[in-house]
Amino acid sequence: MGDLIMTTPALKALKETFHCHLTVLTSTMAQHIAGFIPVIDDVIVSDLPWVKSNGAREGAGLIELANRLRGYAFDAAIIFTVYSQSALPAAMLTMMAGIPKRLAYCRENPYDLLTHWLPEKEPYSFIRHQVQRDLNLVAVTGATTNDDSLLVTVKDGDRHSTAYKLQQAGIDTSKEYVIFHPGVSEEKRKYSMDGWVELGKLVAGTGLPILLTGTAREGELTGPIATGIGDNALDMAGRLTTGEFIALTDGAAGIVSVNTVTIHIAAARKTPVIVLYALTNPQHTPWKVNGKIFPFNVDEGLQSKNEVIAYVRNHRMVQQPVLPRPAEIAQALENLLRESSYHEPIPPDTLILS
C-alpha cells in the first residue's frame, strides 16, 4: 500500500496533464487504499508472481490476465518500480496484452518489451526518494504537477464512524491522542515489544491517550503492549476499516510507527510522525511531513540477499547499529507535540549517503 501511495504525485501529474482515465494494476493488499486516491479511476487486482504477496501464483493466470488487460484497450502502460526491481516481467505482460506504449526504468536493453524507457542509474550513480523517482519517470511523457504532495483522502462517513468507535471505547474525541503502530510486514522491521511498552509508559505521562493500531492478526502484538503500558493505552488492532484508519491517522496529534504504510498515510494527511526505521530502502521515508526518523540496522540474518540492496546497505545508506532508546523517542515525540522542533519536513535524502 505504501508503494501505491508514493506514486500518487506521479498519478496526479498524469491526470492533470492528459485528463486521462487511470487504471491501476495492483495487489490484493494495495487495493484497499486505492479507493481513497481520487485520481485513480479503476483498479485491477492481481497478485503477480514477481511481486511479494500472499496471493496464488499460477502461470495460466498470467495468460488470463494478459487477455483481460487486452480487453481494456489501454493506450499506454507505465511500470513503477524501486531500483532493486526489474520492470521486464511487467513489460512482458503488458506487451502480451497488446498495450502499444510501455514505459519504465530498465537496467538492461529491453528491446521491444518497452517502447519507451529510461536507463536505470539507481542506486550506483545516485539515489532519489521514490516519489521523485516516479515523477521523473512520468515526466518523460510530458506529465507535470504543481502539487507533489501525497494524496489520500478522508471520507466523512469514516470520520463519523471512527469518532463513534473511539467514544464507545471511552476516548474523549474532543481531546488529542497519539497513535503507536508497531506491526510489521517483515520481521526485519520490528522494534521490540519491551521497547514499545517502555516508550508507552513514558508517553503516558503526558496524559494523552495512546491508541495502538494494526490488523486483527497484529492484535497478538498490540494487545500485550497496551496491557503493558496500562490504562492510558487502548488496543484498536482489527477494529477499524481502512477508511477509519485513515481518519484516525488524520486526527492524531502525532504518530510513532515502524516504516510501513502508516507513515505514508501520515505524510499524505500531514500528521507529524516519528519513524522507527529499519534500514531497508532509504527511498521510502515519509514525504514532506514534519517528524523525525530513528534508523536502525537490520539484523544480519534478516538482511536481503539481493545484490543491489546489499550494495546500498554497504555503500549508500547511513548505518545505525544501536536501536533507538525509548527515552529518546519519547523526547522526540514530546518536542513534536509541543511544536518546538521539526518545523521543517523530514528531508527526502535523510538516509542516503551521497
KAGI-V275331 format. One record per residue. N is the residue number from 1. PHI is phi in whole degrees, 0 to 359 (NA if undefined). NEAR is the number of other ideal C-beta (glycine too) atoms within 8 Angstrom. Layout:
n: (N & N)
phi: (PHI & PHI)
near: (NEAR & NEAR)
//
This chain:
n: (1 & 2 & 3 & 4 & 5 & 6 & 7 & 8 & 9 & 10 & 11 & 12 & 13 & 14 & 15 & 16 & 17 & 18 & 19 & 20 & 21 & 22 & 23 & 24 & 25 & 26 & 27 & 28 & 29 & 30 & 31 & 32 & 33 & 34 & 35 & 36 & 37 & 38 & 39 & 40 & 41 & 42 & 43 & 44 & 45 & 46 & 47 & 48 & 49 & 50 & 51 & 52 & 53 & 54 & 55 & 56 & 57 & 58 & 59 & 60 & 61 & 62 & 63 & 64 & 65 & 66 & 67 & 68 & 69 & 70 & 71 & 72 & 73 & 74 & 75 & 76 & 77 & 78 & 79 & 80 & 81 & 82 & 83 & 84 & 85 & 86 & 87 & 88 & 89 & 90 & 91 & 92 & 93 & 94 & 95 & 96 & 97 & 98 & 99 & 100 & 101 & 102 & 103 & 104 & 105 & 106 & 107 & 108 & 109 & 110 & 111 & 112 & 113 & 114 & 115 & 116 & 117 & 118 & 119 & 120 & 121 & 122 & 123 & 124 & 125 & 126 & 127 & 128 & 129 & 130 & 131 & 132 & 133 & 134 & 135 & 136 & 137 & 138 & 139 & 140 & 141 & 142 & 143 & 144 & 145 & 146 & 147 & 148 & 149 & 150 & 151 & 152 & 153 & 154 & 155 & 156 & 157 & 158 & 159 & 160 & 161 & 162 & 163 & 164 & 165 & 166 & 167 & 168 & 169 & 170 & 171 & 172 & 173 & 174 & 175 & 176 & 177 & 178 & 179 & 180 & 181 & 182 & 183 & 184 & 185 & 186 & 187 & 188 & 189 & 190 & 191 & 192 & 193 & 194 & 195 & 196 & 197 & 198 & 199 & 200 & 201 & 202 & 203 & 204 & 205 & 206 & 207 & 208 & 209 & 210 & 211 & 212 & 213 & 214 & 215 & 216 & 217 & 218 & 219 & 220 & 221 & 222 & 223 & 224 & 225 & 226 & 227 & 228 & 229 & 230 & 231 & 232 & 233 & 234 & 235 & 236 & 237 & 238 & 239 & 240 & 241 & 242 & 243 & 244 & 245 & 246 & 247 & 248 & 249 & 250 & 251 & 252 & 253 & 254 & 255 & 256 & 257 & 258 & 259 & 260 & 261 & 262 & 263 & 264 & 265 & 266 & 267 & 268 & 269 & 270 & 271 & 272 & 273 & 274 & 275 & 276 & 277 & 278 & 279 & 280 & 281 & 282 & 283 & 284 & 285 & 286 & 287 & 288 & 289 & 290 & 291 & 292 & 293 & 294 & 295 & 296 & 297 & 298 & 299 & 300 & 301 & 302 & 303 & 304 & 305 & 306 & 307 & 308 & 309 & 310 & 311 & 312 & 313 & 314 & 315 & 316 & 317 & 318 & 319 & 320 & 321 & 322 & 323 & 324 & 325 & 326 & 327 & 328 & 329 & 330 & 331 & 332 & 333 & 334 & 335 & 336 & 337 & 338 & 339 & 340 & 341 & 342 & 343 & 344 & 345 & 346 & 347 & 348 & 349 & 350 & 351 & 352 & 353 & 354)
phi: (NA & 298 & 299 & 294 & 299 & 290 & 277 & 299 & 298 & 293 & 295 & 300 & 300 & 296 & 295 & 290 & 279 & 250 & 50 & 263 & 275 & 254 & 248 & 251 & 265 & 215 & 275 & 303 & 291 & 288 & 300 & 292 & 268 & 299 & 292 & 250 & 242 & 294 & 281 & 273 & 268 & 208 & 228 & 247 & 254 & 203 & 267 & 284 & 290 & 262 & 237 & 297 & 196 & 256 & 278 & 287 & 227 & 228 & 301 & 298 & 295 & 291 & 295 & 298 & 295 & 300 & 295 & 296 & 298 & 301 & 295 & 281 & 53 & 296 & 277 & 202 & 230 & 243 & 255 & 265 & 221 & 268 & 294 & 268 & 256 & 260 & 276 & 294 & 301 & 292 & 297 & 298 & 300 & 289 & 292 & 299 & 279 & 75 & 282 & 289 & 240 & 222 & 238 & 193 & 281 & 210 & 276 & 240 & 293 & 276 & 52 & 277 & 295 & 240 & 272 & 220 & 205 & 250 & 301 & 283 & 259 & 275 & 264 & 285 & 264 & 194 & 226 & 245 & 298 & 304 & 299 & 293 & 302 & 291 & 297 & 294 & 293 & 289 & 298 & 301 & 276 & 96 & 283 & 219 & 214 & 271 & 234 & 261 & 284 & 291 & 233 & 218 & 263 & 249 & 264 & 303 & 299 & 289 & 300 & 293 & 291 & 294 & 300 & 297 & 296 & 294 & 296 & 296 & 272 & 90 & 267 & 282 & 285 & 276 & 246 & 286 & 214 & 239 & 246 & 250 & 235 & 269 & 289 & 230 & 273 & 226 & 303 & 296 & 266 & 285 & 253 & 297 & 299 & 299 & 297 & 296 & 296 & 298 & 300 & 299 & 295 & 291 & 289 & 301 & 296 & 283 & 87 & 283 & 298 & 249 & 258 & 266 & 244 & 161 & 283 & 301 & 297 & 284 & 300 & 296 & 264 & 290 & 301 & 298 & 295 & 299 & 298 & 294 & 289 & 115 & 298 & 280 & 250 & 231 & 276 & 252 & 300 & 78 & 255 & 234 & 284 & 302 & 296 & 291 & 295 & 298 & 297 & 297 & 298 & 298 & 270 & 286 & 287 & 190 & 227 & 243 & 211 & 286 & 280 & 213 & 303 & 305 & 291 & 279 & 296 & 301 & 296 & 295 & 267 & 61 & 269 & 304 & 219 & 255 & 246 & 270 & 256 & 294 & 281 & 254 & 234 & 287 & 284 & 251 & 288 & 300 & 266 & 54 & 221 & 290 & 159 & 210 & 250 & 248 & 281 & 210 & 292 & 280 & 305 & 305 & 291 & 253 & 289 & 296 & 269 & 296 & 294 & 293 & 294 & 297 & 299 & 298 & 300 & 273 & 229 & 236 & 229 & 301 & 241 & 213 & 288 & 256 & 296 & 297 & 275 & 308 & 296 & 285 & 293 & 298 & 294 & 297 & 294 & 300 & 298 & 296 & 290 & 280 & 60 & 271 & 218 & 61 & 287 & 259 & 300 & 301 & 300 & 295 & 253 & 297 & 254 & 261 & 268 & 277)
near: (10 & 10 & 10 & 13 & 17 & 13 & 10 & 14 & 15 & 15 & 14 & 13 & 14 & 15 & 11 & 9 & 11 & 7 & 5 & 7 & 5 & 11 & 11 & 11 & 6 & 11 & 12 & 9 & 8 & 11 & 11 & 8 & 14 & 12 & 9 & 12 & 14 & 6 & 11 & 11 & 6 & 8 & 10 & 10 & 8 & 10 & 12 & 11 & 7 & 7 & 7 & 2 & 9 & 5 & 8 & 5 & 6 & 6 & 5 & 6 & 10 & 11 & 9 & 8 & 11 & 11 & 9 & 9 & 14 & 10 & 6 & 7 & 5 & 9 & 7 & 10 & 11 & 11 & 11 & 9 & 9 & 9 & 12 & 8 & 7 & 8 & 14 & 10 & 10 & 12 & 15 & 9 & 13 & 12 & 11 & 9 & 13 & 6 & 12 & 7 & 9 & 15 & 14 & 16 & 13 & 15 & 6 & 5 & 4 & 12 & 4 & 6 & 9 & 12 & 7 & 8 & 10 & 9 & 7 & 8 & 6 & 11 & 10 & 5 & 5 & 7 & 11 & 10 & 11 & 12 & 13 & 9 & 14 & 13 & 13 & 10 & 14 & 12 & 10 & 9 & 12 & 6 & 12 & 8 & 11 & 3 & 6 & 8 & 8 & 13 & 13 & 14 & 8 & 12 & 9 & 6 & 7 & 13 & 12 & 8 & 11 & 13 & 9 & 8 & 12 & 12 & 9 & 6 & 8 & 5 & 10 & 5 & 7 & 3 & 7 & 7 & 13 & 16 & 16 & 17 & 13 & 16 & 13 & 10 & 5 & 7 & 6 & 11 & 13 & 9 & 11 & 7 & 10 & 6 & 10 & 13 & 11 & 9 & 13 & 17 & 11 & 10 & 13 & 13 & 6 & 7 & 5 & 13 & 11 & 16 & 15 & 16 & 14 & 14 & 8 & 6 & 7 & 12 & 12 & 7 & 12 & 17 & 10 & 9 & 17 & 13 & 8 & 11 & 12 & 9 & 3 & 10 & 16 & 11 & 10 & 14 & 15 & 10 & 5 & 11 & 7 & 10 & 12 & 12 & 11 & 15 & 14 & 15 & 14 & 10 & 8 & 14 & 8 & 13 & 16 & 14 & 16 & 15 & 12 & 12 & 9 & 14 & 15 & 16 & 14 & 17 & 15 & 12 & 11 & 6 & 12 & 13 & 16 & 16 & 14 & 13 & 12 & 13 & 14 & 11 & 9 & 13 & 12 & 11 & 15 & 13 & 12 & 10 & 13 & 11 & 14 & 9 & 12 & 12 & 10 & 14 & 9 & 12 & 7 & 5 & 4 & 8 & 11 & 7 & 5 & 7 & 6 & 9 & 12 & 11 & 11 & 14 & 11 & 5 & 7 & 9 & 11 & 9 & 6 & 8 & 5 & 5 & 7 & 10 & 6 & 10 & 7 & 9 & 14 & 11 & 8 & 12 & 13 & 9 & 10 & 15 & 13 & 7 & 7 & 4 & 8 & 10 & 5 & 5 & 7 & 12 & 6 & 11 & 9 & 8 & 11 & 11 & 6 & 4)
//
